């Protein structure tokens, strides 16, 4: 039984993968389904009798009641959802789900955590971030270190690197279960039809990108005769962070500027971002785009996925994206595979396209300290880290959301009605673990051999052009706690960046702020961070 609380909105990428329902029974036997297979044949009695003894069926424990707070995309109808009903049956649980809209999820999560009235299981998009640290320190989350070892799928599917990456920087304890993910290679998604119309190629360098930007903004790529298109936009998926860092990997790469902690500067040294060689040049380039009106004028206030919505509306030509984004966008634009292509990050001045890859996690699951069902919740998450669960949430149910599915090739056949139904019953946002042993059950949206080939061709071509740089998770307390230790100055720094980009302060004024206020205030944090990274790198 599923009880819906609140509205169910959100976004994107309905994922597609589940074991054939016909093979689901076999999967259950290897994953300890809720009821098992307890029936046995009666053994004839050795004493005379007119009755054949039949053992009583094994008793099944009552379903564990679990309240969940999670992001679920807009098209999914949670109430009376057949995929969730199947999950309840397989995991022997009764779920009560509250699913705020994705655009407002972080805000709603803050309100929820401040209320003190917490559900059992809470999804935190930011993983082991400053919010998690604050909630753990406030006694809202249960420490899980002495329990995790009792759940074999959690210890098997979640790597030591991932567990280490989520340990609290304040007390070294584990308060969140990583949600494993496929490795995303962040590049950009471009309107290929616009490129073709204007006889341009997808840019690989900053100069090429600038030329495409001018053409997309000034040369009427959509052919409607109106000056209503822009080259590029960004969006802001988190609280207290500028859009220019959350959605810009493809562009900062041209300046050899990583957008994540844990990567070296061009001189081989670890530094805070604001001291890296590409920091000022990148912001100056954004200022150039803004001055020439080549960038979406609303980029400073866009919420998550608004940039994607604008691209689907033929208003924006380029947004950041990973290798799955073109096919995943089919749930929002039925012609996505014909309109867009996935491209790698831009090359820097030395011709290197740096692909910074962090541990493959997509946030994580927190358990409320006041939950009365902690072990039941962990058992549910343990089941969620199996192929059975991952396939169920990604593919759906045979006959309802697909006709056939081949786990080896990830090929899926569906009718048009089944494709429509899929978007209303499940997506990657509903997975408890989005990858098993590093792999998803499907290539989201690629429900034909033709689309699988398009995906593979574009992904292979992009990866050949990029240099993968594996970046370790950074657990240096002071650098990670800047938002809480100097919140006003962090906000001022964000504001100063945006004021410089929009021309409200000069470059010298911005540099003066960094040198007189920001750098002195972060000196101790940077020192600790550099020492931490040099130790980790050995």
C-alpha positions, 0 to 999 in steps of 0.5 A: 500500500502506498500513501501519497503525501504532498505533491509529486513533481520533479523532472527529467530522465525517466530511466528504463530497466527491470528484469523480465517479470518472468525472471523476477521470481528467480531473482527473488530467490537469490535476493531473499524476497519477502516470502521466499519459497517455503512450500515443500512436498509432504513426506509420506508417514511411516505409520498407518494413517488416512491423512497425508501431513502437509506442513503449514506455510511459513509465516511472513513477517508483517510489512515494515512501515517506512516513511520516505521523503524523496525527489520524484520527477513530475510525470510520475504518479506516486499514488497507486503506482504499480512499480512501487506496489511491486517494490513493496511486495518484493521488499515486504514494506509499506511505503508512505512517500512525500515527494515535493517538486524537484525545483523546490526540493532543497527548500522543502527539505530544509523546512522538513529538517527544521520541523523536527517531525522527520520521516524514516528515510530522507534523500539528500541530493548533496550527499555528505554536504554541509547540510548533512553535517549540520543535521548530524550535529543537531542530533537529527540523524542516526549514526550507521557505522555499527550497523552497515556490516550487517547488510551484505548488498550495502557493503558489496555495491557501495565501495570503500571509496564511497563510504570514505567519501561520506564520513562526517568531517566533524566526527568521522561517523557515517550518517548517510548511505551513498546512492551509487550512480553510473559514472557521468562524463559531463560535457554539453548538449547542443542543438544540432539542428541549429548547427546544421542550419548555420553550417557550423560544427560543435565547438571544441575550443573556446574560440569556436565556442565564442563563434557559435555563441554569436551565431546562435544569438544573432543569426536566427537559428530557429528561423522565426525571424525574432531575436529570441535565442541565446547561446548558453544558459546555466541552472542552480541545483543547490542552495547557496551556490552560484549557477556559474559553478554548478553547470559549467564543467564544459566551459571551465575546462577551457580555462583548466579550472576544475569545478570540484575540490580535489584537482590540481591547478595547472602548476601541479599544486593544490589550491582553493578555486579562487587562487587557481590560474583559470578563476579570473579568466573564466569569470572575465569570459562570462562577463564578455558573454554577458556584455555581448548579450550572448548568454541567457539573461536569466542565468543568475536565477534559473532553478534546476532544469530550467536551462533544459526547459529553455533548450527544449523550447528552442530558446537556448542552444547549449547547456551542460550535460552528461553522456546520457542526457540526449536520450534521457531528454526524450521524456521531455522532447520526443525528438531529442535524439534528432535535435541534440547531440552530446559533446565533450568539454572544451579543450584548454590552451594546450589542447587538453579536454579535462574530464574531472570525475568524482566517485560515482554517487548521486546524493544519499539516504539519511535515516532519522535518529527518531525512526522506530524502524532503523533496521527495517529501513536498512534492510529496504536499502539493502534490497535497493542495492540489488539488480532486482530492485535497480531493474524494477525501478529503471525498466518497470513491469513486463507487459505494462512498460515494456515487451522485452528486455535484454540485460546484456545489450540493454535493448528494450522493446516497447509500444508507444502506450508502454513508453507513455506508461513508463513515464508515469510509473517510474524513473531513475529518481525512484531508484534506491541505488542507480547503479549495481557494480557501476552499471545501470540496467539500461541506457535511459531513453534508448529503447531501440537499437537505433537509439542505442547506436546513437548513444554509443557513437556520441559517447565513444566519440566524446570520451576519445577527445577527453582526458579523464582525471579521477578526483578523490572525495575531499573530506577536509573539514575546514574547506567543507565547512566554509558555508557554516563557519563564514556564511556571510563572507561566502555569500559576499564572495558569491555576490562579488563574482556575479557583480563582476560578471554583470559589470556592477564592480570593476575587476580591480574592485573584485581582486581587492575583495579577494586579496583583502577579505576572502584570502585571509579569511580562508587561509587556514582552510586552504592550508588544511585542504592542501595538506589533506590533498598532498597526503591523499595523493601519496 
